[in-house]
């Protein structure tokens, strides 16, 4: 188990609530030495298929970058696929490392932005190199710890920010070409997975007051 996950699940019994201080460890890709992990806002969420998520955001004024770290646990009875691994096309063009966390999509509504890691349906018309989804397998009782950094679109920070990730029960009919990675088996998924998944979303993060709603 990753150290992040071990700390995550020794801190609290998770529920759909938010807290003010992060219990995630200090090793990270977050760039500023002036901000410690203990000062980062975090949220705890109970999601679909008996998943539990702990997430911490680092978003600062004057810096159009969001750093997100998370730990996700499968407390259900069946293995899951977590669609945080981007697409085959993204790996082919060098946008991401094959098997690593992908670059999230950004969905804007007014002054709000949702970062999305999810399986998407096949575009129509289909491109020459379609964005075939990749997902990592998460066994019952297992946990996954990861992080990503993304440049935010637009001239200024959004008023509110959240992150959503697609999750679905393992279905061998929709999965192929497993790749062993440090985080476990990463599978290539059918575009039908877009209809089978459910989204696990964080609460909205207020970038002005630097806190999650409900905290």
C-alpha positions in Angstrom: 0.0 0.0 0.0 1.2 3.5 -0.8 2.2 5.6 2.2 -0.4 8.2 1.2 -3.1 5.6 1.4 -1.9 4.2 4.7 -2.0 7.7 6.3 -5.4 8.4 4.7 -7.1 5.4 6.2 -5.5 5.6 9.6 -6.7 9.2 10.1 -10.5 8.8 10.2 -13.4 6.6 9.3 -14.5 8.4 6.1 -17.9 10.0 5.5 -19.3 12.6 3.2 -17.8 15.5 5.0 -15.0 18.1 4.6 -12.2 19.3 6.8 -9.9 22.3 7.0 -6.4 20.7 7.3 -4.8 18.1 5.1 -3.6 14.8 6.5 -1.9 13.8 3.3 1.9 13.5 3.4 4.3 16.2 2.4 6.1 14.6 -0.5 4.5 15.9 -3.7 4.9 17.6 -7.0 3.5 20.8 -5.5 6.0 23.4 -6.3 6.0 26.1 -3.7 8.1 25.5 -0.5 6.1 28.2 1.2 2.9 26.2 1.3 2.9 23.1 3.5 0.6 20.2 3.2 -0.8 20.8 6.7 -2.2 24.1 5.4 -4.0 22.6 2.3 -7.8 22.3 2.4 -9.0 18.7 2.0 -12.3 17.0 1.4 -13.5 13.5 2.3 -16.3 12.0 0.1 -18.2 8.8 0.0 -18.8 7.8 -3.6 -20.5 5.2 -5.8 -19.8 1.5 -5.5 -18.6 1.9 -1.9 -15.7 4.1 -2.7 -14.1 6.6 -0.3 -12.1 9.5 -1.4 -9.7 11.9 0.3 -8.5 14.8 -1.8 -6.4 18.0 -1.2 -6.3 21.0 -3.5 -3.4 23.5 -3.9 -4.8 26.5 -5.9 -3.3 30.0 -5.3 -4.1 33.5 -6.6 -1.9 34.6 -9.5 -1.1 31.1 -10.5 -3.3 29.4 -13.1 -2.3 25.9 -11.9 -4.3 23.4 -9.8 -2.4 20.7 -7.9 -4.6 17.8 -6.8 -3.6 14.8 -4.7 -5.9 12.1 -3.7 -6.4 8.7 -2.1 -9.2 6.4 -3.2 -10.3 3.2 -1.5 -12.6 0.5 -2.7 -14.7 -0.7 0.3 -17.0 -2.8 -1.9 -17.1 -6.5 -2.8 -16.2 -6.2 -6.5 -13.1 -4.9 -8.3 -13.5 -1.4 -9.9 -12.0 0.5 -12.8 -11.0 4.1 -12.0 -10.8 6.3 -15.1 -8.0 8.6 -14.0 -5.5 7.3 -16.5 -6.4 9.4 -19.5 -6.5 7.9 -23.0 -4.4 5.9 -25.4 -4.3 8.9 -27.8 -3.0 11.1 -25.0 -0.1 8.7 -24.4 0.6 8.3 -28.1 1.1 12.0 -28.6 3.2 12.4 -25.4 0.5 14.3 -23.4 0.9 11.8 -20.6 2.8 8.7 -19.7 1.1 5.4 -20.7 -0.3 4.0 -17.4 0.1 7.3 -15.5 -2.5 9.8 -14.4 -4.0 11.5 -17.5 -4.6 15.2 -18.1 -8.1 16.1 -17.0 -10.7 17.7 -19.2 -12.0 21.1 -18.1 -15.7 21.8 -18.2 -16.7 25.4 -17.6 -20.1 26.7 -16.5 -20.0 30.4 -15.9 -17.2 31.1 -13.4 -17.1 27.4 -12.3 -14.7 24.8 -13.6 -14.9 21.0 -13.2 -11.8 19.0 -13.8 -12.8 15.6 -15.2 -11.1 12.2 -15.5 -13.6 9.9 -17.1 -14.3 7.6 -20.0 -15.8 9.5 -22.8 -18.1 8.2 -25.6 -16.6 7.8 -29.1 -16.8 11.1 -30.9 -18.9 11.5 -34.0 -17.4 11.6 -36.6 -14.7 9.3 -35.2 -11.2 10.8 -35.4 -8.3 8.9 -36.9 -6.8 8.3 -33.4 -9.8 8.1 -31.1 -9.5 8.9 -27.3 -9.8 5.3 -26.1 -10.2 5.4 -22.3 -7.6 3.9 -19.9 -8.5 2.9 -16.4 -6.7 1.4 -13.4 -8.1 -1.7 -11.6 -8.9 -1.3 -7.9 -9.5 -4.5 -6.0 -11.9 -4.9 -3.1 -10.3 -3.5 0.0 -7.4 -1.9 -2.0 -6.5 1.8 -2.2 -4.9 4.1 -4.8 -2.9 7.2 -4.1 -2.0 9.6 -6.9 -1.7 13.3 -7.8 -1.7 15.5 -10.8 -1.1 19.1 -11.9 -3.1 20.9 -14.5 -2.9 24.4 -16.1 -6.2 26.1 -15.8 -7.8 27.6 -18.9 -8.9 31.2 -19.1 -7.4 34.5 -18.1 -8.0 34.1 -14.4 -8.8 31.6 -11.7 -12.3 30.2 -11.7 -14.5 31.2 -8.8 -15.1 27.6 -7.9 -13.3 24.4 -8.8 -14.0 20.7 -8.3 -12.7 17.4 -9.6 -14.7 14.4 -10.8 -13.5 10.9 -11.7 -15.3 8.1 -13.4 -15.6 4.7 -11.7 -17.3 1.5 -12.8 -17.4 -2.2 -11.7 -14.9 -4.4 -13.5 -16.4 -5.9 -16.7 -14.1 -8.1 -18.7 -16.3 -7.6 -21.8 -15.4 -3.9 -21.9 -11.7 -4.2 -21.0 -8.6 -5.4 -22.8 -4.8 -5.1 -23.0 -3.8 -4.9 -19.3 -0.6 -3.1 -18.5 1.2 -3.7 -15.2 2.2 -0.4 -13.6 3.3 0.7 -10.1 -0.3 1.6 -9.3 -1.7 -1.8 -10.6 -3.2 -3.1 -13.8 -4.2 -0.4 -16.3 -6.8 -1.5 -18.8 -7.8 -0.2 -22.2 -11.6 0.3 -22.0 -14.4 0.2 -24.6 -16.2 3.4 -25.3 -19.3 1.7 -23.9 -17.6 2.3 -20.5 -18.8 5.9 -20.7 -22.3 4.7 -20.1 -21.4 2.3 -17.4 -19.4 4.5 -15.2 -20.5 6.8 -12.4 -18.8 10.0 -11.5 -17.3 10.6 -8.0 -17.0 14.4 -7.5 -15.4 16.5 -4.8 -17.3 19.4 -3.2 -16.8 22.7 -4.9 -13.6 24.5 -3.9 -13.9 28.2 -3.3 -10.7 29.7 -4.8 -11.2 33.1 -3.1 -11.6 31.8 0.4 -9.4 28.7 -0.3 -11.8 26.2 1.2 -14.2 23.4 0.2 -17.9 24.2 0.5 -19.2 22.7 3.7 -16.0 23.0 5.6 
